[in-house]
């Protein structure tokens, strides 16, 4: 029998919900491109309920305990002597989310002598030291595609919020004011702008498709060039690198995984080549950009706005400079944790666990590390330092 250690974010400040704004969710059984949504043998939760917080338990407790496994759920992951560290010592499986990541460092993996599987309930496994996982024979899996469209929608929302100066204008209403000039002095139309994505995988391509109707000029860079018919359909201009792309763009959105090639990509040097007054949206990972360089670029006016919802570390400390820099549209890491997305990533986590316990192969598209090497989606998306 296995010990499953699940690290989730805290419940709402006013308690776990007893009612919800909507009664149901749209039924989605596949993603763009044909991949099916998660297909566990059963679920023990109501789609549309809050599953990603501690009391939601990803809907796993009944399933695991009926099979004789032990489930430990905590949000305490970063403090000295945290519940996570205490329970990790003899855990067989760790489950966490990118929004509240249990950082599986090399030291933690080495100390977890029983650890065999690390599951990301969501997308993005950079909180796991993949080199260490490979060295220790730990399988790493994530629920690929479960919240890609959720994040793409958040990107479009953030672009419009920044370009149209929505958030400060809404604040005027909340404060009882009505100064239209204050609102529109930084408001522009998105129409006609040059918009580029750094990476055009599932999320990046979904962003491009959603922006095309706004009559913008679309650009992208990626390790893998998109098919010619997709480029022609969307009117895409391909660039070999981010450095070649950004000088052309009024808006740049980052949709790349964090790995050795992308860490620190956006710093003072790259910002200096961007159009003055460009907007940068980052819903990928915080360490793809230089934290303090973002602050400097906003204060100097080189960037007109920065938005997204990824930070490092997560949760971000109260004195993180991104909380107080000007012209930002930051949120806690929520883009991929809508109630709609939670239903999919909870179901996908169960599907992975069902396969693991039955000794069936985990879906190839869910695999990041397997058999001592990058595998499945991981081989396509990540690189390692070893």
Helices and strands as residue ranges (DSSP letters): E 3-7, G 57-59, H 61-66, E 70-74, H 83-88, E 93-96, H 106-111, E 117-120, H 130-136, E 139-142, H 148-163, H 166-174, H 180-184, E 194-198, H 202-211, G 212-214, E 217-221, H 228-234, E 236-238, H 242-246, E 251-254, H 268-273, E 278-282, G 286-288, H 291-300, E 303-308, G 321-323, E 328-330, H 339-357, G 364-366, E 367-370, E 373-374, H 376-381
